[in-house]
C-alpha cells in the first residue's frame, strides 16, 4: 500500500515546473514581484503580449503569436502554427528560480473532427448534444491546437535577457 502512495506522489510531482518541462535559471531578483515584472518586460520586448499574470502564483502566460512554418512535421502542411510563452517564478526568497517554456502549437481542428466518431462510442449523429455539434459556441472554443514542440531557442533568449548566464573568470 505504501508503494502505491509513493508512486502516486511521484506521478503528481512530475507535473511541476522543473527542468524536464521548462528551461530553468536563477531569478534576476530575490523578490518574486520584481522578477515577474522583469520577465513581463522581456516578453513584451520580444513581441509577446500578456494574456494572464498571476503575481501570487508567480505565473505569466502570453497571447498566442502566429508564426510561419519552418519544416515541422504536421498533420497537414497548411495548418496554422502559433507560439505561446509561459514564465513561472518559484522557490523561496533565498532561492527563486525562473522557469520558462515556449511551445509551438499546430491547429488540428479538422483532423480532430474527422476522428471525433472514432473517440466516441457510436456513430449515430442523433446521440450528439448541441454542444457536440458546435452549437452556441465560438470559433475560438471549437478550435483544437496540438503541441508540436518546444522552442528551446526562444526559451534561452528569454532567460538570457532576463538573467544572463554566469561566465567563468
C-alpha positions in Angstrom: 0.0 0.0 0.0 2.8 2.4 0.9 4.4 1.8 -2.6 1.2 2.9 -4.3 1.0 6.1 -2.3 4.7 6.8 -3.1 4.2 6.2 -6.8 1.1 8.4 -6.8 3.1 11.2 -5.2 5.9 10.8 -7.8 3.4 10.9 -10.6 1.9 14.1 -9.4 5.2 15.7 -8.8 6.2 15.3 -12.5 3.7 17.9 -13.5 5.5 20.7 -11.6 7.6 23.3 -13.3 11.0 21.7 -13.5 14.0 21.3 -15.8 12.3 18.4 -17.7 9.4 20.6 -18.8 10.9 24.1 -18.6 14.2 25.9 -19.1 15.3 27.0 -15.6 17.7 29.7 -14.4 18.2 31.7 -11.2 15.8 34.7 -10.9 17.2 38.2 -11.5 15.8 39.4 -8.1 15.1 37.9 -4.7 11.7 39.5 -4.9 9.1 37.4 -6.8 7.1 40.5 -8.0 10.3 42.2 -9.3 11.3 39.0 -11.2 7.8 38.8 -12.7 8.0 42.5 -13.7 11.4 41.8 -15.4 10.0 38.7 -17.2 7.0 40.7 -18.4 9.2 43.4 -19.8 11.4 40.9 -21.6 8.4 39.1 -23.1 6.9 42.4 -24.3 10.3 43.5 -25.8 10.3 40.2 -27.8 6.8 41.0 -29.3 4.6 39.0 -26.9 1.5 40.4 -25.3 0.4 39.2 -21.9 -2.7 37.1 -21.6 -2.5 36.2 -17.9 -0.4 37.4 -15.0 -0.8 35.8 -11.6 1.5 37.6 -9.2 0.5 35.4 -6.2 1.1 32.2 -8.2 4.3 33.5 -9.9 2.9 33.0 -13.5 2.9 34.8 -16.8 1.3 33.4 -19.9 1.3 35.2 -23.3 -1.2 35.5 -26.0 -0.5 33.3 -29.0 1.6 34.7 -31.8 1.1 33.3 -35.3 4.3 32.0 -36.8 5.5 30.7 -40.2 6.0 27.0 -40.8 9.7 26.0 -40.9 9.6 22.3 -41.8 7.8 20.8 -38.7 6.1 17.5 -39.2 2.4 18.1 -39.2 -0.9 16.6 -39.7 -1.4 19.0 -42.7 1.1 21.3 -44.2 -1.3 24.2 -44.4 -2.4 24.2 -40.8 -1.6 27.4 -39.0 1.1 27.5 -36.2 1.3 29.6 -33.1 3.8 30.2 -30.3 2.9 30.7 -26.6 5.3 31.5 -23.8 4.9 30.7 -20.1 7.2 32.0 -17.4 7.0 30.9 -13.7 8.9 32.3 -10.8 9.1 29.7 -8.0 11.0 29.0 -4.8 11.7 30.9 -1.7 13.2 34.4 -1.4 16.7 33.0 -0.9 16.5 30.8 -4.0 14.0 32.0 -6.6 14.2 30.3 -10.0 12.7 31.3 -13.3 11.0 28.5 -15.3 10.4 29.3 -19.0 8.6 27.3 -21.6 7.7 28.3 -25.2 5.6 25.9 -27.1 4.8 25.7 -30.8 1.2 24.5 -31.5 -0.5 23.5 -34.7 -4.2 24.0 -35.4 -5.6 20.5 -35.9 -9.4 21.2 -35.7 -10.3 19.4 -38.9 -8.3 16.3 -38.0 -9.9 16.3 -34.6 -13.4 16.5 -36.1 -12.7 13.7 -38.6 -11.7 11.4 -35.8 -14.5 12.5 -33.3 -16.7 9.5 -34.0 -13.8 7.1 -33.5 -13.3 8.5 -30.0 -17.0 8.2 -29.2 -18.9 5.0 -28.5 -21.1 5.2 -31.6 -21.5 6.8 -34.9 -25.2 7.8 -34.6 -25.5 11.6 -35.1 -28.7 11.7 -33.1 -26.7 11.0 -29.9 -24.8 14.2 -30.1 -25.7 17.1 -27.9 -25.9 20.6 -29.3 -22.6 21.4 -27.8 -21.1 18.4 -29.6 -22.3 19.8 -32.9 -20.7 23.2 -32.1 -24.0 24.9 -31.4 -23.9 28.2 -29.4 -20.1 28.1 -29.2 -17.5 30.4 -30.7 -14.9 29.5 -33.3 -12.2 30.0 -30.6 -13.9 27.5 -28.3 -14.1 25.0 -31.1 -10.5 25.3 -32.4 -8.2 22.5 -31.4 -4.5 23.0 -31.1 -1.9 20.3 -30.5 1.6 20.9 -29.3 4.2 20.3 -32.0 7.4 21.0 -30.0 9.1 23.3 -27.5 11.0 26.3 -28.9 14.1 26.0 -26.8 15.9 28.7 -28.7 13.2 31.2 -27.6 13.3 29.9 -24.1 17.1 30.5 -23.9 16.7 34.0 -25.4 14.1 35.0 -22.8 16.2 33.7 -19.9 19.4 35.3 -21.3 17.7 38.7 -21.5 16.2 38.2 -18.0 19.2 36.8 -16.2 22.4 36.4 -18.3 24.3 33.2 -17.6 27.3 33.4 -15.4 30.6 33.5 -17.1 33.8 31.9 -15.8 36.6 34.3 -15.0 
